[in-house]
Amino acid sequence: MSFIKIIIISLLMLSFNSLAASQDEIDHLLNFVASTECLYERNGTMHSGDEAVGHIKKKYAYYHDDIRTAEEFISYSATKSKMSGKYYQIHCGSNPPIKSRDWLMAELKAYRLVLQ
């Protein structure tokens, strides 16, 4: 096998492994949202985790071809309304609301630390 073929196969394998890792992270984030007891505010309306994940999955399906990383998943699918431009907010107990992007990025960081 030529050296070029070996390099191409190696790059393809690395790319596949990277996509698989990103999908694992995205799946984790979807499960995290679905199982939360926090409320997900979208355009002024509060939603449970199950309701929020349903909406996020619809946006994920729509933008799937543009998403390669968990960060892109958060940006495209779970950050703000494309129609109103309003950021999604997370309400957890008596804590002040935070942007869903910040909440999900913190969870992604924690998930990655556990995997190391």
N, CA, C and O of each residue as an XYZ file, in Angstrom:
464
protein
N       0.853     -1.176      0.000
C       0.000      0.000      0.000
C       0.896      1.236      0.000
O       1.871      1.312      0.748
N       0.559      2.176     -0.830
C       1.399      3.364     -0.936
C       1.245      4.255      0.292
O       0.256      4.190      1.023
N       2.234      5.065      0.481
C       2.255      5.988      1.614
C       1.054      6.937      1.569
O       0.465      7.225      2.611
N       0.688      7.416      0.410
C      -0.448      8.347      0.251
C      -1.745      7.657      0.658
O      -2.577      8.266      1.330
N      -1.931      6.408      0.269
C      -3.147      5.684      0.637
C      -3.233      5.516      2.152
O      -4.308      5.642      2.739
N      -2.104      5.234      2.770
C      -2.073      5.079      4.233
C      -2.467      6.393      4.909
O      -3.224      6.388      5.879
N      -1.964      7.504      4.407
C      -2.289      8.817      4.985
C      -3.775      9.117      4.805
O      -4.430      9.589      5.734
N      -4.305      8.849      3.623
C      -5.727      9.115      3.354
C      -6.606      8.267      4.275
O      -7.560      8.775      4.864
N      -6.287      6.987      4.400
C      -7.062      6.105      5.279
C      -6.965      6.576      6.725
O      -7.964      6.569      7.444
N      -5.782      6.981      7.157
C      -5.599      7.480      8.534
C      -6.420      8.734      8.779
O      -7.050      8.873      9.827
N      -6.416      9.645      7.816
C      -7.201     10.876      7.959
C      -8.695     10.581      7.987
O      -9.429     11.206      8.752
N      -9.150      9.653      7.180
C     -10.557      9.278      7.181
C     -10.960      8.663      8.521
O     -12.045      8.937      9.035
N     -10.089      7.840      9.075
C     -10.379      7.215     10.366
C     -10.426      8.264     11.478
O     -11.288      8.200     12.354
N      -9.502      9.229     11.445
C      -9.503     10.299     12.443
C     -10.772     11.133     12.325
O     -11.377     11.499     13.333
N     -11.169     11.430     11.104
C     -12.388     12.207     10.873
C     -13.606     11.462     11.394
O     -14.467     12.059     12.040
N     -13.687     10.168     11.122
C     -14.807      9.358     11.594
C     -14.844      9.322     13.115
O     -15.910      9.460     13.713
N     -13.681      9.137     13.747
C     -13.620      9.113     15.215
C     -14.048     10.448     15.807
O     -14.723     10.480     16.835
N     -13.664     11.549     15.169
C     -14.042     12.873     15.643
C     -15.549     13.080     15.548
O     -16.162     13.614     16.472
N     -16.151     12.660     14.435
C     -17.599     12.783     14.271
C     -18.342     11.914     15.282
O     -19.373     12.323     15.815
N     -17.826     10.726     15.546
C     -18.464      9.835     16.525
C     -18.393     10.447     17.923
O     -19.360     10.381     18.681
N     -17.246     11.043     18.265
C     -17.111     11.684     19.574
C     -18.075     12.863     19.690
O     -18.703     13.052     20.732
N     -18.192     13.653     18.629
C     -19.132     14.783     18.647
C     -20.565     14.296     18.819
O     -21.339     14.904     19.558
N     -20.920     13.223     18.154
C     -22.281     12.698     18.277
C     -22.545     12.205     19.693
O     -23.647     12.382     20.211
N     -21.555     11.591     20.323
C     -21.701     11.162     21.722
C     -21.948     12.368     22.628
O     -22.783     12.314     23.530
N     -21.212     13.460     22.379
C     -21.393     14.668     23.181
C     -22.781     15.275     22.956
O     -23.432     15.710     23.906
N     -23.223     15.303     21.714
C     -24.545     15.842     21.385
C     -25.630     14.987     22.047
O     -26.577     15.519     22.626
N     -25.489     13.681     21.960
C     -26.458     12.781     22.606
C     -26.492     13.021     24.114
O     -27.561     13.020     24.725
N     -25.321     13.224     24.706
C     -25.269     13.507     26.146
C     -26.022     14.803     26.465
O     -26.799     14.853     27.419
N     -25.791     15.846     25.666
C     -26.459     17.124     25.911
C     -27.974     17.002     25.757
O     -28.722     17.596     26.534
N     -28.427     16.247     24.773
C     -29.864     16.032     24.597
C     -30.452     15.316     25.819
O     -31.524     15.684     26.298
N     -29.756     14.306     26.315
C     -30.211     13.596     27.523
C     -30.183     14.510     28.745
O     -31.063     14.442     29.603
N     -29.179     15.352     28.815
C     -29.058     16.308     29.918
C     -30.263     17.257     29.946
O     -30.853     17.490     31.001
N     -30.619     17.797     28.784
C     -31.777     18.695     28.705
C     -33.060     17.940     29.037
O     -33.894     18.432     29.798
N     -33.216     16.753     28.472
C     -34.445     15.973     28.687
C     -34.658     15.630     30.158
O     -35.795     15.559     30.625
N     -33.571     15.419     30.880
C     -33.695     14.964     32.270
C     -33.643     16.097     33.297
O     -33.763     15.843     34.496
N     -33.469     17.324     32.854
C     -33.345     18.426     33.809
C     -34.682     18.740     34.489
O     -35.757     18.559     33.916
N     -34.571     19.209     35.706
C     -35.749     19.719     36.400
C     -35.843     21.230     36.246
O     -36.808     21.851     36.693
N     -34.836     21.815     35.614
C     -34.860     23.251     35.336
C     -35.892     23.523     34.244
O     -36.298     22.622     33.510
N     -36.300     24.769     34.157
C     -37.233     25.174     33.109
C     -36.473     25.881     31.997
O     -35.545     26.651     32.247
N     -36.879     25.610     30.786
C     -36.252     26.139     29.586
C     -37.179     27.213     29.032
O     -38.277     26.909     28.568
N     -36.739     28.472     29.081
C     -37.570     29.571     28.589
C     -37.248     29.849     27.122
O     -36.107     30.124     26.750
N     -38.289     29.765     26.314
C     -38.137     30.022     24.886
C     -39.212     31.011     24.465
O     -40.406     30.720     24.529
N     -38.764     32.197     24.031
C     -39.679     33.265     23.599
C     -40.719     33.609     24.666
O     -41.889     33.835     24.361
N     -40.264     33.644     25.938
C     -41.131     34.047     27.027
C     -42.009     32.947     27.603
O     -42.754     33.190     28.553
N     -41.938     31.741     27.048
C     -42.749     30.619     27.525
C     -41.842     29.585     28.173
O     -40.790     29.241     27.634
N     -42.259     29.091     29.339
C     -41.476     28.084     30.063
C     -41.810     26.692     29.544
O     -42.962     26.377     29.247
N     -40.765     25.863     29.444
C     -40.917     24.493     28.966
C     -40.141     23.544     29.868
O     -39.099     23.898     30.419
N     -40.667     22.335     30.006
C     -39.946     21.284     30.734
C     -38.766     20.827     29.874
O     -38.655     21.187     28.702
N     -37.904     20.040     30.473
C     -36.778     19.490     29.721
C     -37.237     18.660     28.535
O     -36.679     18.773     27.444
N     -38.252     17.825     28.741
C     -38.777     17.003     27.640
C     -39.299     17.863     26.495
O     -39.044     17.577     25.325
N     -40.026     18.911     26.839
C     -40.549     19.802     25.803
C     -39.415     20.516     25.078
O     -39.429     20.640     23.853
N     -38.438     20.982     25.841
C     -37.306     21.692     25.255
C     -36.518     20.792     24.317
O     -36.133     21.219     23.228
N     -36.274     19.560     24.723
C     -35.477     18.666     23.882
C     -36.221     18.346     22.583
O     -35.581     18.137     21.552
N     -37.535     18.305     22.608
C     -38.295     18.101     21.384
C     -38.044     19.219     20.392
O     -37.840     18.967     19.205
N     -38.059     20.450     20.873
C     -37.790     21.602     20.011
C     -36.341     21.593     19.518
O     -36.075     21.841     18.342
N     -35.417     21.307     20.423
C     -33.994     21.276     20.063
C     -33.741     20.218     18.994
O     -32.980     20.459     18.057
N     -34.365     19.062     19.122
C     -34.187     17.996     18.121
C     -34.700     18.419     16.749
O     -34.108     18.063     15.730
N     -35.791     19.171     16.715
C     -36.299     19.666     15.427
C     -35.294     20.604     14.776
O     -35.036     20.514     13.576
N     -34.725     21.510     15.578
C     -33.728     22.431     15.038
C     -32.457     21.676     14.633
O     -31.829     22.003     13.625
N     -32.092     20.690     15.407
C     -30.916     19.867     15.094
C     -31.109     19.158     13.752
O     -30.193     19.120     12.932
N     -32.284     18.606     13.532
C     -32.562     17.939     12.259
C     -32.472     18.931     11.102
O     -31.949     18.611     10.035
N     -32.983     20.127     11.325
C     -32.970     21.149     10.270
C     -31.543     21.583      9.921
O     -31.210     21.743      8.747
N     -30.705     21.771     10.941
C     -29.332     22.256     10.736
C     -28.289     21.147     10.710
O     -27.091     21.431     10.719
N     -28.714     19.909     10.677
C     -27.802     18.760     10.816
C     -26.587     18.842      9.891
O     -25.469     18.547     10.315
N     -26.790     19.233      8.652
C     -25.675     19.280      7.689
C     -24.644     20.349      8.027
O     -23.511     20.281      7.552
N     -25.016     21.326      8.834
C     -24.107     22.410      9.216
C     -23.381     22.130     10.532
O     -22.492     22.886     10.923
N     -23.752     21.058     11.207
C     -23.231     20.783     12.547
C     -22.188     19.668     12.504
O     -22.467     18.553     12.063
N     -20.986     19.991     12.968
C     -19.897     19.016     13.042
C     -19.410     18.782     14.470
O     -18.805     17.750     14.761
N     -19.673     19.741     15.361
C     -19.170     19.663     16.735
C     -20.317     19.898     17.719
O     -21.390     20.373     17.347
N     -20.067     19.561     18.958
C     -21.062     19.817     20.004
C     -21.272     21.322     20.185
O     -22.384     21.760     20.481
N     -20.216     22.109     20.010
C     -20.351     23.553     20.114
C     -21.267     24.100     19.015
O     -22.090     24.980     19.269
N     -21.123     23.578     17.806
C     -22.011     23.997     16.715
C     -23.446     23.548     16.973
O     -24.391     24.265     16.644
N     -23.611     22.364     17.559
C     -24.932     21.891     17.929
C     -25.596     22.883     18.880
O     -26.755     23.252     18.691
N     -24.864     23.307     19.894
C     -25.403     24.266     20.858
C     -25.761     25.568     20.151
O     -26.845     26.116     20.356
N     -24.860     26.053     19.330
C     -25.076     27.321     18.644
C     -26.280     27.292     17.708
O     -27.099     28.210     17.725
N     -26.392     26.260     16.905
C     -27.468     26.174     15.917
C     -28.807     25.741     16.516
O     -29.860     26.214     16.089
N     -28.770     24.850     17.495
C     -29.997     24.183     17.937
C     -30.538     24.623     19.293
O     -31.724     24.439     19.565
N     -29.707     25.193     20.138
C     -30.139     25.369     21.524
C     -29.755     26.703     22.147
O     -29.658     26.799     23.370
N     -29.534     27.733     21.341
C     -29.070     29.007     21.875
C     -30.114     30.102     21.839
O     -30.346     30.782     22.839
N     -30.751     30.277     20.681
C     -31.721     31.365     20.574
C     -32.705     31.095     19.451
O     -32.485     30.252     18.582
N     -33.780     31.830     19.501
C     -34.810     31.723     18.481
C     -34.320     32.371     17.191
O     -33.877     33.520     17.203
N     -34.396     31.659     16.106
C     -34.023     32.229     14.811
C     -35.074     33.226     14.342
O     -34.768     34.139     13.575
N     -36.308     33.057     14.798
C     -37.396     33.950     14.384
C     -37.353     35.274     15.164
O     -37.357     36.346     14.560
N     -37.313     35.202     16.496
C     -37.374     36.425     17.310
C     -35.997     36.974     17.655
O     -35.856     38.158     17.961
N     -34.975     36.111     17.607
C     -33.634     36.524     17.998
C     -33.409     36.498     19.500
O     -32.317     36.824     19.965
N     -34.439     36.110     20.277
C     -34.314     36.058     21.733
C     -33.524     34.819     22.164
O     -33.709     33.720     21.641
N     -32.637     35.042     23.139
C     -31.855     33.934     23.675
C     -32.721     33.075     24.580
O     -33.561     33.589     25.319
N     -32.514     31.762     24.520
C     -33.185     30.848     25.433
C     -32.540     31.001     26.804
O     -31.328     31.181     26.920
N     -33.371     30.925     27.841
C     -32.905     31.062     29.214
C     -33.231     29.792     30.001
O     -34.220     29.111     29.729
N     -32.385     29.492     30.971
C     -32.590     28.345     31.857
C     -32.888     28.875     33.248
O     -32.155     29.710     33.778
N     -33.978     28.381     33.837
C     -34.403     28.767     35.181
C     -34.290     27.532     36.085
O     -35.030     26.561     35.934
N     -33.350     27.599     37.021
C     -33.127     26.481     37.952
C     -33.344     26.965     39.376
O     -32.514     27.678     39.940
N     -34.463     26.568     39.940
C     -34.764     26.927     41.321
C     -34.739     28.424     41.538
O     -35.311     29.180     40.753
N     -34.075     28.858     42.608
C     -34.015     30.287     42.939
C     -32.804     30.987     42.316
O     -32.587     32.178     42.542
N     -32.021     30.247     41.534
C     -30.868     30.850     40.864
C     -31.345     31.811     39.778
O     -32.403     31.605     39.184
N     -30.564     32.861     39.520
C     -30.948     33.751     38.423
C     -30.901     32.988     37.093
O     -30.082     32.083     36.935
N     -31.758     33.336     36.150
C     -31.740     32.638     34.865
C     -30.416     32.873     34.143
O     -29.792     33.926     34.273
N     -30.009     31.865     33.383
C     -28.789     31.988     32.578
C     -29.110     31.593     31.140
O     -30.076     30.876     30.878
N     -28.295     32.067     30.228
C     -28.480     31.703     28.822
C     -28.264     30.206     28.650
O     -27.361     29.620     29.249
N     -29.098     29.605     27.834
C     -28.972     28.161     27.602
C     -27.597     27.806     27.052
O     -27.060     26.742     27.362
N     -27.030     28.682     26.244
C     -25.703     28.422     25.685
C     -24.681     28.231     26.808
O     -23.894     27.284     26.778
N     -24.692     29.125     27.792
C     -23.741     29.036     28.909
C     -23.973     27.770     29.728
O     -23.023     27.106     30.143
N     -25.238     27.442     29.955
C     -25.616     26.255     30.716
C     -25.138     24.984     30.016
O     -24.582     24.086     30.650
N     -25.359     24.918     28.710
C     -24.955     23.725     27.948
C     -23.444     23.651     27.764
O     -22.876     22.559     27.784
N     -22.791     24.780     27.588
C     -21.329     24.766     27.463
C     -20.676     24.302     28.765
O     -19.669     23.594     28.738
N     -21.243     24.697     29.896
C     -20.712     24.233     31.190
C     -20.886     22.725     31.316
O     -19.990     22.034     31.801
N     -22.029     22.213     30.886
C     -22.260     20.763     30.947
C     -21.329     20.027     29.987
O     -20.802     18.968     30.330
N     -21.123     20.568     28.807
C     -20.207     19.949     27.842
C     -18.791     19.887     28.413
O     -18.108     18.871     28.286
N     -18.363     20.965     29.034
C     -17.031     20.998     29.656
C     -16.926     19.942     30.750
O     -15.924     19.232     30.833
N     -17.952     19.834     31.588
C     -17.951     18.838     32.686
C     -17.938     17.425     32.101
O     -17.231     16.551     32.602
N     -18.705     17.206     31.061
C     -18.761     15.881     30.403
C     -17.388     15.505     29.854
O     -16.932     14.374     30.024
N     -16.739     16.447     29.202
C     -15.403     16.177     28.648
C     -14.383     15.888     29.739
O     -13.498     15.053     29.553
N     -14.495     16.563     30.863
C     -13.567     16.305     31.980
C     -13.731     14.892     32.512
O     -12.751     14.235     32.862
N     -14.975     14.425     32.574
C     -15.239     13.066     33.070
C     -14.632     12.032     32.122
O     -14.158     10.987     32.567
N     -14.644     12.315     30.833
C     -14.133     11.362     29.843
C     -12.618     11.297     29.792
O     -12.062     10.341     29.252
N     -11.939     12.296     30.344
C     -10.462     12.315     30.285
C      -9.853     11.288     31.185
O      -8.629     11.174     31.252
